[in-house]
Amino acid sequence: MREIKFRQWMARRKTMHYGIGIVKDGHWAGPPSVTFSVDPIMQFTGFHDRAGKEIYEGDIIKYHYFYFACGSEVEKEETCSVRWDDSFANFDAIDKEGFAHFLGQASDDGIEVIGNLYETPELLK
C-alpha cells in the first residue's frame, strides 16, 4: 500500500516543507507550531526515482520510456512535471507539449527528479 505523505511550498520563505500537518474538519491535525497557509500542498505519488528519491506532485522529472511505432520500438526521454489526473485517478508526467504519460509506465530506471515547479521552474522551458 502507498504511504500517504505531503509537502508544501512555503512561498514567503522560498522553501519546501516536508511532513506538514493535515487539515481535518477545518483544523490542523499536526503539530501546534503549524499554521494555516494557502501555499501549494503536494502529495507523494508512491513512486521513487532511480536514485530512490520520493516523487511528489509538482516535481520536474526526466521521464525515460519506450513505445512502439510503425512496428519498431522507440526510446524517448522527456522533461515533464508531475500532476494528479482526476479523470483516471493516477499521477501523470506532463511533457512540454501537454501530453500526459502515466507515471507508472516509465522504464525500470526511467525517472529522475531534477527539480520542482517552485524552486526550478526554468527546467520546463
C-alpha positions in Angstrom: 0.0 0.0 0.0 1.2 3.5 -0.8 2.3 5.7 2.0 0.3 8.9 2.2 2.7 11.9 2.7 2.6 15.6 1.7 4.9 18.5 1.3 4.2 22.3 1.0 5.9 25.1 -0.8 6.3 28.0 1.6 6.3 30.9 -0.8 7.4 33.6 1.7 10.3 31.6 2.9 11.0 30.1 -0.5 11.5 26.6 1.0 9.8 23.2 0.7 8.4 21.9 3.9 8.0 18.1 4.2 5.7 16.3 6.7 3.1 19.0 7.0 0.1 18.7 9.3 -3.2 17.6 7.6 -6.4 19.7 7.7 -9.2 17.7 9.3 -12.6 19.2 9.8 -11.2 22.7 9.3 -8.5 22.2 12.0 -4.9 21.2 11.7 -4.2 17.7 12.8 -0.5 18.3 13.0 1.9 19.9 15.5 0.7 23.1 17.1 3.5 25.1 15.5 2.0 24.5 12.1 -0.1 27.5 10.9 -2.7 27.8 8.1 -1.4 28.7 4.7 -2.7 28.9 1.2 0.6 27.8 -0.3 0.5 24.8 -2.6 0.3 21.3 -0.9 1.6 18.4 -3.0 1.1 14.6 -2.4 3.7 11.9 -2.6 3.0 9.7 -5.6 4.1 6.4 -4.1 6.9 6.2 -6.7 10.7 6.8 -6.3 13.2 7.8 -9.0 16.2 5.7 -10.0 18.2 7.2 -7.1 15.5 6.3 -4.6 14.2 9.9 -4.2 10.5 10.2 -3.5 8.4 11.7 -6.3 5.8 14.3 -5.4 3.2 16.3 -7.4 4.9 19.4 -8.7 8.3 17.7 -9.3 10.1 18.1 -12.6 11.4 14.8 -13.8 13.3 13.3 -16.7 10.9 10.6 -17.9 12.5 7.8 -20.0 10.2 5.4 -21.8 9.7 3.1 -24.7 6.8 2.9 -27.2 6.1 1.1 -30.5 5.6 3.0 -33.8 5.4 1.5 -37.2 6.5 -1.9 -35.9 9.6 -0.6 -34.2 10.4 0.1 -30.6 11.2 3.8 -30.0 13.1 5.0 -26.9 12.4 8.6 -25.8 13.1 10.9 -22.8 11.0 14.0 -21.9 11.3 16.6 -19.3 7.9 16.6 -17.5 6.1 17.9 -14.5 4.2 15.5 -12.2 0.5 16.1 -11.5 -2.7 14.2 -10.3 -5.2 13.3 -13.0 -8.7 13.3 -11.6 -10.2 11.6 -14.8 -8.1 8.5 -14.4 -7.2 8.7 -10.7 -3.5 8.4 -11.2 -0.3 10.6 -11.3 0.9 11.7 -14.8 4.1 13.1 -16.2 3.1 16.0 -18.4 5.6 16.9 -21.1 6.2 20.3 -22.6 3.5 19.8 -25.3 0.9 18.9 -22.6 0.8 15.2 -23.4 0.2 13.0 -20.3 2.4 10.0 -19.7 1.2 7.6 -16.9 3.9 7.9 -14.3 3.9 4.1 -13.6 4.8 3.3 -17.2 8.4 4.6 -17.2 11.2 2.1 -17.7 12.6 0.5 -14.6 15.2 3.2 -14.0 13.4 5.7 -16.2 12.6 8.5 -13.8 15.0 11.1 -12.4 13.8 14.0 -10.2 15.6 17.1 -11.4 13.7 19.9 -9.6 10.2 21.2 -8.9 7.8 23.8 -10.2 8.6 26.2 -7.4 12.3 26.2 -7.0 13.4 25.4 -10.6 10.6 26.3 -13.0 13.1 27.1 -15.7 13.7 23.4 -16.3 10.4 23.2 -18.2 11.4 25.9 -20.7 
